[in-house]
Amino acid sequence: MAASSDTPPNGGARWYVHVGGKSLGPYGRSDILRMIQHHQLRASNHLFLEGGAGWIEARNDPTFGKLFSEPPLGLAQFKVPWLTLSILVVLIVVFLLENASDPSASTPSVATLVAFGALSHKLVFPDGEWFRLFTAPLLHANFTHILGNGVALVLGGWILERLVGRLWFFAFFTVGALGGSLVSAAVNPVNQVSVGASGALMGMFAALFVSAFRFPFGSASRMSLVLNSLRILVPSLLPFFPAAGGGRIDYGAHVGGMLSGGILALLVLMCWPEGARIPQFRPVAASIIAIAALLFVASSGLAIANHRQSVQSLQPKDVLEDHGPKRAACDFQWSKRDLHDPAPYRTFLQKCMYGNSTSP
């Protein structure tokens, strides 16, 4: 309920409100705006402008009435976010392929992720494997990782796909994915391997935040969209939350995706005609999607073509053929053992040199 003002505002118009059976006021314009924003004053309540003709229902007030009416926005016949669900299916299929490539492992190894197209500064810039900018957003490190991203995709995509239409929704998603990959590869440590659709999701939620300002100030829809998007964006940008599955959060991808999706959404909002349900310039969105789809398909083709070579290059040498410094140090440790049984020698070297007991 709105609280009464102790002192009338100085200067300007003054209003009284009738809320909960009580008449309160007087209030200034900013007070009324704040009450509408916090849902303390609703369309069915009444306002009285000091010096005016009398009480009037808030929705009919010439100054504030428009804040209670929300323009019709979004796809009119929207029922199911089939594009959002299609993206989710693609991500799940790719994750299943990751796991199928190494059935003995509970989660894909780093070597598997790199072979499938994971991202790192070294592989992209010095080695020139640019296709990883587009394949890494399709990969996920473990089940917890894809579960979290999948839930966020459905929750945000269900709203954004309806609000801006499928073309612009997919444009925000792909631009966020590319922006996240570029910043991740640029700012992360040289050998850090990164995967996940987080950059695309940050671009999507940044677009949702910006698009919320299409609704009138103080409207319930604007407040709901702003709060829902910030619930995802803020925790994703703060280094106080553990990563899914015990990995490391790629804040570079999060920031890059948020900035690229937010900037594109701001441009779209500025060109969103008054009275249009969804953003215009859909041919522009279609062009972005066509270029992105071509790059994603071509990058996936390169990743598949290089898959076998990547796997072979990442396999460790046979321990008996590795005569580097680690071999010498491990041989020294072996010489200190009391029993020189030749049977476990290979296993001992594997564990000593590579940190595991798996045969190469």
Secondary structure, DSSP 8 states (H G I E B T S, - for coil): -----SS--SSS--EEEEETTEEEEEE-HHHHHHHHHTTSS-TTSEEEETTSSS-EEGGG-TTTGGGG-----S-TT----HHHHHHHHHHHHHHHHHHHT-TTSSS--HHHHHHHT-B-HHHHTTS--TTHHHHGGG--SSHHHHHHHHHHHHHHHHHHHHHH-HHHHHHHHHHHHHHHHHHHHHHS-TT--B--SHHHHHHHHHHHHHHGGGS-TT-HHHHHHHHHHHHHHHHHHSTTS--GGG----HHHHHHHHHHHHHHHHHHHHT--TT-SS-S-HHHHHHHHHHHHHHHHHHHHHHHHTHHHHHHHHS---GGG--SHHHHHHHHHHHT-S---STTHHHHHHHHHHSS----
